Amino acid sequence: MRFMKITLSKRHRVISFLLSAIILFTSVDSTAYATESDQTHTVSVEIEANQFCDNLRDNTIVDDNNSEENGNYGVETSDMDDDKSEEPEEMALEDDIEEDVPENEASKSKESGNAESDVDDSTIDDIETDGIFSDELGILSAKNPELLGATNYHGTWGGLTWTLDSEGTLIISGEGEMDEYRGNNQGWRQYERSIKSVIINEGVTSIGSGAFSGCIFLSSVVLPESITYIDSAFYECARLKTAGPVGGDYNVKFAWKSEIPNGAFWFPDLSSVIIPETVTCMGESAFRTNGCLYTAGPIGGDYNIQFGWKTVIPDNAFSGCGDLVSVTIPEEITSLGDAAFSGCSSLTTLTIPESVTSIGDKAFRDCNNLTSVVIPEGVTSIGDYAFCGCSNLTSVVIPESVTSIGDYAFCRCSNLTTVVIPESVTSIGDYAFYGCSNLASVVIPESVTSIGCI
């Protein structure tokens, strides 16, 4: 037997809606105010209205040939069994309901996020989570409870890849530079309070500005030898207090063997650093400005910065360490490298041992709180800009062993009042005492055979 699905025209739907409204209004009104006889009359009205709706539906059953003539577009017919002869009308009404539901509503239950287990492998930016570790319990708290069973989350940061597991360990891999954080909640930064430890694999060459700022529970970082530059990446990481080579018990472990890169120890709350003897070169401003590193000396002593250097303080050794107040230089040191203490603006006193024979270029440049310096016997040369900008330096003793004073060696030492140049000196560079406004006179010995611009 052949039946047809029913689709009410817009006109009939309006009529049906109005009748339903009249019935509802009459029912409510009769319940509140009507007498018993009136309520009986209302029931009869409802029965008549329902019969009218049934008749209306019966009159709208059409076939394919006359559907357009009756204004019922989209009416479908189908073959059905005889025992389902009472079902076509109900099916048609269900079809009407489905037509009014947007297609994308059915997909609301799909998971988002990049968890490797029990969670869809879509972008991590879609995961809804507080991303906060309980400091006592060490577990991840998430808005979506299904994420709690995930093994880890992952994504990309520029050309690098990363994973964050449920224990709070962030592992970063790839080749090349790490982009700076641009404030658009990218990568692992959306889980910054879930991160407890960071492992950066070999191949990553730099750490961008702000990359880990705000990771207040971060207490362990492992840095590979491939890192050549670190920007201001660890602000607000107050638990990173100690640093030293891999294998030791430090908050920051580094794999650098011979060269420590620029900005290596730019950790605002760092109070202890161990530098092994194998390091022969320090990057410019390896320490930058740091508020907790006040003293420096050989390993084993009670110093904030402990170093293992035996013969040479390398170039840029403490460059930019603005809060360094005092330095103990071991007796066996023979050379102070270029810019070794440049920018140590809080350095007030310094004893250079008798073993030192050379002071490099810019060795004490802009140490503007240094008040006096005794250069020991044995030093043969004072490099270019060696004490330039030491504005509070009042006196300098130059020994008989010195043979040359470099360009701008004491430039802008505005409080320098006396200086004695020994007979051993044979050359004085350009502007060696330029800007020394309180220096009344300088006696140049007859031994000097070369002198630059005054």
C-alpha positions as CSV (number, residue, x, y, z in Angstrom):
1,M,0.0,0.0,0.0
2,R,1.4,3.5,-0.9
3,F,1.3,6.4,1.6
4,M,2.7,9.9,1.4
5,K,4.6,12.0,4.0
6,I,2.7,15.1,5.1
7,T,4.2,18.6,5.0
8,L,2.0,21.4,6.1
9,S,2.1,24.5,4.0
10,K,3.1,27.8,5.7
11,R,-0.6,28.9,5.7
12,H,-1.8,25.8,7.4
13,R,1.0,26.0,10.0
14,V,-0.1,29.5,10.9
15,I,-3.7,28.4,11.3
16,S,-2.6,25.4,13.4
17,F,-0.5,27.7,15.6
18,L,-3.4,30.2,16.1
19,L,-5.8,27.4,17.1
20,S,-3.3,26.0,19.6
21,A,-2.9,29.5,21.1
22,I,-6.7,29.9,21.4
23,I,-7.0,26.5,23.1
24,L,-4.2,27.3,25.6
25,F,-5.7,30.7,26.4
26,T,-9.2,29.3,26.8
27,S,-7.9,26.5,29.0
28,V,-6.0,28.8,31.4
29,D,-8.8,31.3,31.5
30,S,-11.4,28.7,32.2
31,T,-9.4,27.1,35.1
32,A,-9.0,30.4,36.9
33,Y,-12.5,32.0,36.5
34,A,-15.0,29.7,34.8
35,T,-17.9,27.9,36.4
36,E,-18.2,24.1,36.1
37,S,-20.6,24.5,33.1
38,D,-18.3,26.9,31.4
39,Q,-15.4,24.4,31.8
40,T,-17.6,21.7,30.2
41,H,-18.2,24.0,27.3
42,T,-14.4,24.7,27.0
43,V,-13.7,21.0,26.7
44,S,-16.2,20.7,23.9
45,V,-14.5,23.6,22.1
46,E,-11.1,21.9,22.5
47,I,-12.6,18.7,21.0
48,E,-14.0,20.6,18.1
49,A,-10.7,22.4,17.5
50,N,-8.8,19.1,17.5
51,Q,-11.1,17.7,15.1
52,F,-10.7,20.7,12.9
53,C,-6.9,20.2,13.0
54,D,-7.3,16.6,12.0
55,N,-9.5,17.5,9.1
56,L,-7.0,20.2,8.1
57,R,-4.2,17.6,8.0
58,D,-6.4,15.1,6.1
59,N,-7.1,17.7,3.4
60,T,-3.4,18.4,2.9
61,I,-2.4,14.9,1.8
62,V,-1.4,15.3,-1.8
63,D,0.7,13.4,-4.3
64,D,3.5,14.4,-6.5
65,N,1.3,15.5,-9.3
66,N,-0.8,18.1,-7.4
67,S,1.6,19.2,-4.7
68,E,2.6,22.5,-6.4
69,E,-1.0,23.3,-7.2
70,N,-1.9,23.2,-3.5
71,G,1.1,25.1,-2.4
72,N,2.7,22.2,-0.6
73,Y,6.3,22.2,-2.0
74,G,8.7,19.5,-1.0
75,V,6.1,16.8,-0.2
76,E,7.7,13.3,-0.5
77,T,6.1,10.0,-1.1
78,S,7.4,6.6,-0.1
79,D,6.4,2.9,-0.2
80,M,5.4,1.4,3.1
81,D,4.1,-1.9,4.4
82,D,0.4,-2.4,5.1
83,D,0.9,-2.8,8.8
84,K,2.4,0.8,9.0
85,S,-0.6,2.5,7.5
86,E,-1.1,4.8,10.6
87,E,2.5,6.2,10.6
88,P,3.0,8.6,7.6
89,E,1.6,11.7,9.3
90,E,3.9,11.4,12.3
91,M,6.9,10.9,10.1
92,A,6.2,14.0,8.2
93,L,6.0,16.1,11.3
94,E,9.5,14.8,12.4
95,D,10.9,15.8,9.1
96,D,9.6,19.3,9.6
97,I,11.3,19.5,12.9
98,E,14.6,18.4,11.5
99,E,14.4,21.1,8.8
100,D,14.4,23.8,11.5
101,V,17.6,22.5,13.3
102,P,21.0,23.9,12.1
103,E,23.3,21.2,10.9
104,N,26.1,22.1,13.2
105,E,24.1,21.6,16.4
106,A,24.6,17.9,16.1
107,S,28.4,18.4,16.4
108,K,28.4,20.2,19.8
109,S,29.5,17.2,21.7
110,K,32.8,16.8,19.8
111,E,36.0,16.9,21.9
112,S,38.7,19.6,21.4
113,G,42.4,19.7,22.5
114,N,45.6,17.9,21.8
115,A,45.7,15.3,24.5
116,E,47.4,12.1,23.3
117,S,44.9,9.8,25.0
118,D,41.2,10.0,25.4
119,V,41.1,13.4,23.7
120,D,40.8,14.4,20.0
121,D,44.0,15.3,18.2
122,S,42.9,18.8,17.2
123,T,44.6,22.1,18.0
124,I,45.6,22.7,21.7
125,D,44.2,26.2,21.6
126,D,40.7,24.7,21.7
127,I,41.1,22.9,25.1
128,E,39.1,24.6,27.8
129,T,41.0,24.2,31.0
130,D,42.1,26.1,34.1
131,G,45.5,24.6,33.6
132,I,46.4,25.0,37.2
133,F,48.4,22.5,39.2
134,S,47.6,22.1,42.9
135,D,50.9,22.8,44.6
136,E,50.0,20.3,47.3
137,L,48.5,17.5,45.2
138,G,50.5,18.0,42.0
139,I,47.5,17.3,39.7
140,L,46.0,19.2,36.8
141,S,42.7,20.8,37.4
142,A,40.6,21.1,34.2
143,K,37.2,22.4,33.3
144,N,36.7,19.5,31.0
145,P,37.0,16.4,33.2
146,E,37.8,14.2,30.2
147,L,41.1,16.0,29.9
148,L,42.2,14.7,33.3
149,G,42.9,11.3,31.9
150,A,45.0,12.6,29.0
151,T,48.7,11.6,28.8
152,N,49.9,15.0,27.5
153,Y,49.1,18.1,25.4
154,H,51.2,19.2,22.5
155,G,51.5,21.9,19.9
156,T,53.9,24.1,18.0
157,W,55.7,27.4,18.9
158,G,57.1,28.9,15.7
159,G,59.2,26.2,14.2
160,L,59.5,24.2,17.4
161,T,57.2,21.4,18.8
162,W,56.3,20.9,22.5
163,T,54.5,18.5,24.8
164,L,53.2,19.0,28.3
165,D,52.4,16.0,30.4
166,S,50.1,15.6,33.4
167,E,53.1,15.8,35.8
168,G,53.8,19.4,34.5
169,T,56.9,18.5,32.5
170,L,57.2,20.6,29.3
171,I,59.6,19.3,26.6
172,I,60.6,21.5,23.7
173,S,62.2,20.1,20.5
174,G,63.2,21.2,17.1
175,E,65.8,23.2,15.3
176,G,66.4,26.9,15.4
177,E,65.2,29.9,17.4
178,M,62.4,30.1,19.9
179,D,60.0,32.9,19.1
180,E,59.2,35.5,21.7
181,Y,55.8,35.6,23.4
182,R,53.5,38.0,21.6
183,G,50.7,38.1,24.1
184,N,48.2,36.0,22.1
185,N,48.0,33.1,24.5
186,Q,50.0,30.9,22.1
187,G,51.6,27.5,22.7
188,W,52.3,26.4,26.3
189,R,51.7,29.8,27.7
190,Q,48.0,29.0,28.0
191,Y,49.1,26.4,30.6
192,E,51.7,28.5,32.3
193,R,50.6,27.6,35.8
194,S,50.6,23.9,35.0
195,I,54.3,23.9,34.1
196,K,56.7,22.7,36.8
197,S,59.7,21.7,34.8
198,V,61.1,22.5,31.3
199,I,63.4,20.4,29.2
200,I,64.7,22.0,26.0
201,N,66.3,19.5,23.7
202,E,69.5,19.9,21.6
203,G,68.9,21.9,18.4
204,V,67.0,24.8,19.9
205,T,69.3,27.9,19.6
206,S,67.6,30.6,21.5
207,I,64.9,31.4,24.1
208,G,62.6,34.3,23.1
209,S,61.5,37.1,25.4
210,G,58.6,36.2,27.7
211,A,58.6,32.6,26.7
212,F,58.2,31.4,30.3
213,S,57.2,34.5,32.1
214,G,54.3,33.9,34.5
215,C,55.3,30.2,35.0
216,I,55.2,30.7,38.8
217,F,55.4,27.0,39.7
218,L,58.4,26.4,37.4
219,S,61.3,25.0,39.5
220,S,63.4,23.1,37.1
221,V,64.9,24.0,33.7
222,V,67.4,22.0,31.5
223,L,69.2,24.0,28.9
224,P,71.1,22.3,26.0
225,E,74.5,23.3,24.7
226,S,72.9,24.5,21.4
227,I,71.4,27.6,23.1
228,T,73.4,30.7,22.1
229,Y,71.1,33.4,23.4
230,I,68.4,33.9,26.1
231,D,66.2,37.0,26.2
232,S,64.2,38.1,29.2
233,A,62.3,34.8,29.2
234,F,61.9,33.9,32.9
235,Y,60.3,36.8,34.6
236,E,58.1,35.8,37.6
237,C,59.8,32.4,37.8
238,A,60.7,33.0,41.5
239,R,61.5,29.3,42.1
240,L,64.5,29.3,39.8
241,K,67.2,30.2,42.4
242,T,70.2,28.1,41.6
243,A,72.1,27.3,38.4
244,G,74.9,25.0,37.5
245,P,76.1,22.3,35.0
246,V,74.0,19.2,34.2
247,G,74.5,16.5,36.8
248,G,74.2,18.8,39.8
249,D,71.3,19.6,42.0
250,Y,70.3,23.0,40.6
251,N,67.0,24.6,39.5
252,V,68.6,25.6,36.2
253,K,70.9,22.9,34.7
254,F,72.9,23.8,31.6
255,A,75.0,21.7,29.2
256,W,77.4,24.5,28.2
257,K,81.0,23.3,28.4
258,S,83.3,26.0,27.0
259,E,81.1,29.0,26.2
260,I,78.1,30.4,28.1
261,P,75.8,32.5,25.9
262,N,74.4,36.0,26.1
263,G,71.8,36.4,28.7
264,A,72.4,32.9,30.1
265,F,71.7,33.8,33.7
266,W,68.9,36.4,33.2
267,F,66.8,34.9,36.0
268,P,65.6,37.7,38.3
269,D,65.5,35.6,41.5
270,L,68.8,33.6,40.8
271,S,70.9,33.7,44.0
272,S,73.5,31.0,43.3
273,V,75.5,30.2,40.1
274,I,78.3,27.6,39.6
275,I,80.5,28.2,36.6
276,P,82.9,25.2,35.8
277,E,86.5,25.6,34.9
278,T,85.9,24.3,31.4
279,V,84.2,27.6,30.5
280,T,86.6,29.8,28.6
281,C,84.2,32.4,27.2
282,M,81.2,34.2,28.6
283,G,78.6,35.8,26.4
284,E,78.1,39.5,26.5
285,S,75.9,40.4,29.5
286,A,75.5,36.7,30.5
287,F,74.1,38.0,33.8
288,R,72.4,41.2,32.7
289,T,70.8,43.0,35.6
290,N,70.1,40.6,38.5
291,G,69.0,41.5,42.0
292,C,70.3,38.5,44.0
293,L,74.0,38.0,42.9
294,Y,76.1,40.2,45.2
295,T,79.4,38.4,45.6
296,A,81.7,36.4,43.4
297,G,84.7,34.1,44.0
298,P,86.2,30.7,43.5
299,I,84.2,27.4,43.9
300,G,84.0,26.3,47.5
301,G,83.7,29.8,49.0
302,D,80.6,31.5,50.3
303,Y,79.8,33.5,47.2
304,N,76.6,33.9,45.1
305,I,78.7,33.3,42.0
306,Q,81.3,30.6,42.2
307,F,83.7,30.0,39.4
308,G,86.4,27.4,38.6
309,W,88.8,29.6,36.6
310,K,92.4,29.0,37.4
311,T,94.4,31.3,35.2
312,V,92.1,33.7,33.3
313,I,88.9,35.6,34.1
314,P,87.4,35.3,30.6
315,D,85.9,38.0,28.4
316,N,82.6,39.3,29.7
317,A,82.8,37.2,32.8
318,F,80.6,39.3,34.9
319,S,79.5,41.8,32.3
320,G,76.2,43.5,33.2
321,C,75.9,42.0,36.7
322,G,74.6,45.3,38.1
323,D,74.2,44.1,41.7
324,L,77.6,42.6,42.1
325,V,79.2,44.3,45.1
326,S,82.5,42.5,45.6
327,V,84.7,40.0,43.8
328,T,87.5,37.8,45.1
329,I,90.1,37.0,42.4
330,P,92.3,34.0,43.1
331,E,96.0,34.4,43.4
332,E,96.8,32.2,40.4
333,I,94.8,34.4,37.9
334,T,97.1,36.1,35.4
335,S,94.7,37.9,33.1
336,L,91.5,39.8,33.3
337,G,89.6,39.5,30.0
338,D,87.9,42.1,27.9
339,A,84.8,43.6,29.6
340,A,85.3,41.1,32.5
341,F,83.6,43.5,35.0
342,S,82.0,45.9,32.5
343,G,78.7,47.4,33.8
344,C,79.1,46.1,37.4
345,S,77.7,49.4,38.6
346,S,77.5,48.3,42.3
347,L,81.1,47.1,42.5
348,T,82.8,49.3,45.2
349,T,86.1,47.6,46.0
350,L,88.3,45.2,44.1
351,T,91.7,43.7,44.9
352,I,93.7,42.6,41.9
353,P,96.2,39.9,42.9
354,E,100.0,40.2,42.2
355,S,99.7,37.3,39.7
356,V,97.8,39.4,37.2
357,T,99.9,40.6,34.2
358,S,97.3,42.1,31.9
359,I,94.0,44.0,32.2
360,G,91.8,43.7,29.1
361,D,89.9,46.3,27.1
362,K,86.8,47.7,28.9
363,A,87.7,45.4,31.9
364,F,86.1,47.8,34.4
365,R,84.1,50.1,32.1
366,D,81.2,51.9,33.7
367,C,81.9,50.6,37.2
368,N,80.7,53.9,38.4
369,N,80.8,53.0,42.1
370,L,84.4,51.9,42.1
371,T,86.3,54.4,44.3
372,S,89.9,53.1,44.2
373,V,92.0,50.7,42.3
374,V,95.5,49.4,43.0
375,I,97.1,47.9,39.9
376,P,99.7,45.3,41.1
377,E,103.3,45.0,40.1
378,G,103.5,42.6,37.2
379,V,100.8,44.2,35.1
380,T,102.4,45.2,31.8
381,S,99.4,46.8,29.9
382,I,96.1,48.6,30.7
383,G,93.7,48.0,27.8
384,D,91.5,50.4,25.9
385,Y,88.6,51.8,27.9
386,A,89.8,49.7,30.9
387,F,88.4,52.2,33.5
388,C,86.4,54.4,31.2
389,G,83.3,55.8,32.9
390,C,84.4,55.0,36.5
391,S,83.0,58.3,37.6
392,N,83.6,57.8,41.3
393,L,87.2,56.7,41.0
394,T,89.4,59.1,42.9
395,S,92.8,57.6,42.7
396,V,94.8,55.1,40.6
397,V,98.2,53.6,41.4
398,I,100.1,52.5,38.2
399,P,103.1,50.2,39.0
400,E,106.5,50.4,37.4
401,S,105.8,47.2,35.4
402,V,103.2,48.9,33.1
403,T,104.6,49.8,29.7
404,S,101.4,50.9,27.8
405,I,98.1,52.7,28.6
406,G,95.4,52.1,26.1
407,D,93.0,54.5,24.3
408,Y,90.4,56.1,26.5
409,A,91.8,54.0,29.4
410,F,90.6,56.5,32.1
411,C,88.1,58.5,30.0
412,R,85.3,60.1,31.9
413,C,86.7,59.4,35.3
414,S,85.3,62.7,36.5
415,N,86.4,62.4,40.1
416,L,89.9,61.3,39.5
417,T,92.2,63.9,41.1
418,T,95.6,62.3,41.0
419,V,97.5,59.8,38.8
420,V,101.2,59.0,38.6
421,I,102.6,57.6,35.4
422,P,105.8,55.6,36.1
423,E,109.0,55.8,34.0
424,S,108.3,52.3,32.6
425,V,105.5,53.6,30.4
426,T,106.4,54.0,26.8
427,S,103.1,54.7,25.1
428,I,99.8,56.4,26.1
429,G,96.8,56.0,23.8
430,D,94.3,58.5,22.4
431,Y,92.2,60.4,25.0
432,A,93.5,58.3,27.8
433,F,92.4,60.9,30.3
434,Y,89.7,62.6,28.4
435,G,86.8,64.0,30.5
436,C,88.7,63.8,33.8
437,S,87.4,67.2,34.8
438,N,89.0,67.1,38.3
439,L,92.4,66.0,37.2
440,A,94.5,69.2,37.6
441,S,97.7,67.9,36.0
442,V,99.4,64.8,34.7
443,V,103.2,64.3,34.7
444,I,104.3,62.4,31.6
445,P,107.7,60.8,32.1
446,E,110.5,61.0,29.6
447,S,110.2,57.3,28.8
448,V,107.0,57.9,26.8
449,T,107.8,57.8,23.1
450,S,104.2,57.6,21.8
451,I,101.3,59.6,23.0
452,G,97.9,60.1,21.4
453,C,95.4,63.0,21.3
454,I,94.9,64.6,24.7
